């Protein structure tokens, strides 16, 4: 019988969990609430880092494997992450967020579609409004980039200016990228 650890030699399995406590008043779901609310992207500018990051996790990481797609790894920025966490706390304290989703695997495309689908709603998104740090990004790159330290918020139209002010206070990018719609 083989040692079960041999199975993980070339592709290790890592489980990570983060657990926190909150009260019901501070709970924000990832389920869109109301058609007509705005979708606001807050955080770092979108770049080409992290493209295909979710698929990268299942690739062959052996020494002799091709490494051409290593840019698929996201580039973290702990200082921006701290500012985003602080802004997020202030947004929640001010009751400015109806729903929220972080942009991780599958980037803006995944986050926005999951957010509205969970609410049984749809979205209209204008990709040219997404704040970017690299020129000439195409639609696929903008939708799938897994650039770190970004959040997609559902915000009432009357609260957009307050959200923008908090993002500016924490030196974070902020773009109103679309709105929640009826239907799919």
C-alpha positions as CSV (number, residue, x, y, z in Angstrom):
1,X,0.0,0.0,0.0
2,X,1.3,3.4,-1.0
3,X,1.8,6.2,1.5
4,X,-1.2,8.5,1.0
5,X,1.1,11.6,1.1
6,X,2.7,10.5,-2.3
7,X,-0.5,11.7,-4.0
8,X,0.2,15.3,-3.0
9,X,3.9,15.4,-4.1
10,X,3.4,17.4,-7.3
11,X,0.2,19.2,-6.5
12,X,-0.3,19.9,-2.8
13,X,-3.7,20.4,-1.3
14,X,-4.1,23.4,1.0
15,X,-7.2,24.3,2.8
16,X,-7.6,27.7,4.3
17,X,-10.5,29.1,6.4
18,X,-11.2,32.5,7.9
19,X,-13.9,32.7,10.6
20,X,-15.3,35.8,12.2
21,X,-18.1,36.9,14.4
22,X,-20.7,39.6,13.6
23,X,-24.2,40.6,14.5
24,X,-27.2,40.5,12.3
25,X,-27.3,44.3,11.7
26,X,-23.8,44.1,10.1
27,X,-24.5,41.1,7.9
28,X,-24.2,41.9,4.1
29,X,-25.1,39.0,1.8
30,X,-23.8,38.3,-1.8
31,X,-27.4,38.4,-3.1
32,X,-28.5,41.4,-5.1
33,X,-31.7,43.0,-3.7
34,X,-33.3,45.6,-6.0
35,X,-33.4,46.4,-9.7
36,X,-32.2,49.9,-10.4
37,X,-29.5,49.8,-7.7
38,X,-26.0,50.5,-9.0
39,X,-23.1,48.1,-9.2
40,X,-20.0,49.9,-7.8
41,X,-16.5,48.5,-8.2
42,X,-14.2,49.6,-5.3
43,X,-10.5,48.9,-4.8
44,X,-7.4,48.4,-6.9
45,X,-7.5,49.1,-10.6
46,X,-8.0,46.1,-12.9
47,X,-4.9,44.7,-14.6
48,X,-4.0,41.6,-16.5
49,X,-2.6,39.8,-13.4
50,X,-4.6,36.8,-12.3
51,X,-6.0,36.0,-15.8
52,X,-6.9,32.3,-15.6
53,X,-6.0,32.2,-11.9
54,X,-8.7,29.8,-10.9
55,X,-7.6,27.3,-13.6
56,X,-4.0,27.8,-12.6
57,X,-4.7,26.2,-9.3
58,X,-5.4,22.9,-11.0
59,X,-2.4,22.9,-13.3
60,X,0.7,20.7,-13.2
61,X,3.1,22.4,-10.9
62,X,6.0,19.9,-11.3
63,X,9.4,21.3,-12.0
64,X,9.4,20.2,-15.6
65,X,5.9,21.6,-16.3
66,X,5.6,24.6,-18.7
67,X,5.7,27.9,-16.8
68,X,4.5,30.3,-19.5
69,X,1.2,31.0,-17.6
70,X,2.8,31.9,-14.3
71,X,1.3,35.5,-14.7
72,X,-2.0,33.9,-13.9
73,X,-0.9,34.2,-10.2
74,X,-2.6,37.2,-8.6
75,X,-0.3,40.0,-7.2
76,X,-1.5,40.8,-3.7
77,X,-1.1,44.3,-2.1
78,X,-1.4,44.0,1.7
79,X,-1.5,47.8,2.2
80,X,-4.4,48.2,-0.4
81,X,-6.1,45.2,1.3
82,X,-6.0,47.0,4.7
83,X,-7.4,50.2,3.2
84,X,-10.2,48.2,1.4
85,X,-11.1,46.4,4.7
86,X,-11.3,49.7,6.5
87,X,-13.4,51.3,3.7
88,X,-15.7,48.2,3.8
89,X,-16.2,48.6,7.5
90,X,-17.1,52.2,7.1
91,X,-19.5,51.4,4.2
92,X,-21.3,48.9,6.3
93,X,-21.4,51.1,9.4
94,X,-23.1,53.8,7.2
95,X,-25.5,51.3,5.8
96,X,-24.5,52.1,2.2
97,X,-24.2,48.5,0.9
98,X,-27.2,46.4,-0.1
99,X,-25.1,43.4,-1.2
100,X,-21.4,42.7,-1.8
101,X,-19.1,40.2,-3.5
102,X,-15.3,40.1,-3.6
103,X,-13.6,39.7,-7.0
104,X,-11.7,36.5,-6.7
105,X,-11.9,33.5,-9.1
106,X,-13.4,34.6,-12.4
107,X,-13.0,38.3,-11.5
108,X,-15.7,40.8,-12.3
109,X,-17.6,38.4,-14.6
110,X,-17.9,35.8,-11.8
111,X,-18.6,38.2,-9.0
112,X,-21.2,40.3,-10.7
113,X,-23.1,37.4,-12.3
114,X,-23.1,35.4,-9.0
115,X,-24.3,38.5,-7.1
116,X,-27.3,39.1,-9.3
117,X,-28.1,35.5,-10.0
118,X,-28.5,34.7,-6.3
119,X,-31.1,37.5,-6.2
120,X,-32.9,36.1,-9.2
121,X,-32.0,39.3,-11.1
122,X,-29.7,40.4,-13.9
123,X,-27.2,43.2,-14.6
124,X,-26.2,45.7,-17.2
125,X,-22.4,46.4,-17.0
126,X,-20.4,48.9,-19.0
127,X,-16.9,47.6,-19.1
128,X,-15.4,50.9,-20.3
129,X,-16.3,52.3,-16.8
130,X,-14.1,49.8,-15.0
131,X,-11.0,51.6,-13.6
132,X,-7.9,49.9,-15.2
133,X,-4.2,50.1,-14.7
134,X,-3.2,48.7,-18.0
135,X,-4.0,50.1,-21.5
136,X,-6.0,48.4,-24.2
137,X,-7.5,45.6,-22.1
138,X,-10.2,43.7,-24.0
139,X,-13.6,42.7,-22.6
140,X,-12.5,39.2,-21.7
141,X,-9.5,40.5,-19.8
142,X,-11.6,43.0,-17.9
143,X,-14.2,40.4,-17.0
144,X,-11.8,37.6,-16.0
145,X,-8.9,39.5,-14.4
146,X,-8.4,38.4,-10.9
147,X,-6.5,41.5,-9.8
148,X,-6.6,41.5,-6.0
149,X,-8.2,43.9,-3.5
150,X,-11.4,44.7,-5.3
151,X,-15.1,44.5,-4.3
152,X,-18.3,44.8,-6.2
153,X,-21.1,46.5,-4.2
154,X,-24.8,46.9,-4.9
155,X,-25.6,50.5,-3.8
156,X,-28.8,52.5,-3.9
157,X,-28.5,55.3,-6.5
158,X,-28.9,58.0,-3.8
159,X,-25.9,56.5,-1.9
160,X,-23.4,56.4,-4.8
161,X,-21.8,59.7,-3.9
162,X,-21.3,58.7,-0.3
163,X,-19.6,55.4,-1.4
164,X,-17.4,57.4,-3.8
165,X,-16.4,59.7,-1.0
166,X,-15.4,56.8,1.3
167,X,-13.4,55.2,-1.5
168,X,-11.6,58.5,-2.1
169,X,-10.9,58.8,1.7
170,X,-9.1,55.5,1.6
171,X,-7.3,56.2,-1.7
172,X,-9.2,53.4,-3.5
173,X,-10.4,53.4,-7.1
174,X,-14.2,53.6,-7.5
175,X,-16.3,53.0,-10.6
176,X,-20.0,52.9,-11.1
177,X,-19.9,50.0,-13.6
178,X,-23.6,49.3,-14.1
179,X,-26.9,48.4,-12.4
180,X,-29.0,45.6,-11.2
181,X,-31.8,44.7,-13.7
182,X,-35.0,42.6,-13.8
183,X,-34.6,39.2,-15.5
184,X,-31.4,37.3,-16.3
